[in-house]
Amino acid sequence: MLELRHISKAYANGKRVLTDLSYALSAKEYVSIMGESGVGKSTLLNLIAGLDTPDSGEILIDGISMTSLNDDTATRLRRKKFGFVFQAFHILPHLTLSQNIALPLLLNGVSWKLTEKRIMQMLESVGLHGRGQHFPRQLSAGELQRVAIARALVHRPKFILADEPTGNLDPDTAQEILMLMRTEIKANGASGIIVTHSHAAAATADQVLVLTKNGLSPLDSVHSADSLQTR
């Protein structure tokens, strides 16, 4: 279970994007987060993954406070329990696709025999079968995004975080990738959060949330509040 307790965060320029935000994500729950640009959606994912730290508040992973851990322990926990799909992919250019996808497994001490098997499974799942020895420079932006998704899912993490995971994909491929993510989340008993501007992508989750200055709220309740304000 993931729990956010009274999280606040401001950018370096002083602009506050998250204020006293609290939220709990249960096991096997898959939610999408929408909201206006600059409201702090990507920042929230970075905080959850431990890639950034809140100005105040606490983030708990299965009851363990991330802020109470030293850097090494926090890194090990993040490697084991999280899979992250970045907007900018962060695919290492000097490694082959197979080597990029293998990183989470190797960092977690999985044997090469099992790693090879899982790499093949993921390449097949994201439509890149037979391309494991290719290098990132040989791929399109959409293909690189699929590699990033394969890498995030390969070690069957407990928490999957995805920041605009279909931004460079055509509609058909995007739908396939979203279904893959949903299938992996459900099959592995994981929890997932997807940040997206796409209503079609958001609709593949169990629940759609909207991030505003007032925190996270279900999409329907935000729309209801908006309609009341305009009357």
Buried (B, 14 or more C-beta within 10 A) or exposed (E): BBBBBEBBBBEEEEEEBBBEBEBEBEEEBBBBBBBEEEBBBBBBBBBBBBBEEBEEBBBBBEEEEBEEBEEEEBEEBBBBBBBBBBBEBEBEEEBBBBBBBBBBBEEEEBEEEEBBEBBBBBBEBBBBEEBBEBBBEEBEEBBBBBBBBBBBBBBBBBBBBBBBBBBBBEEEBBBBBBEBBBEBBEEBEBBBBBBBEBEEBBEBBEEBBBBEEEBBBEBEEBEEBEEEEEE
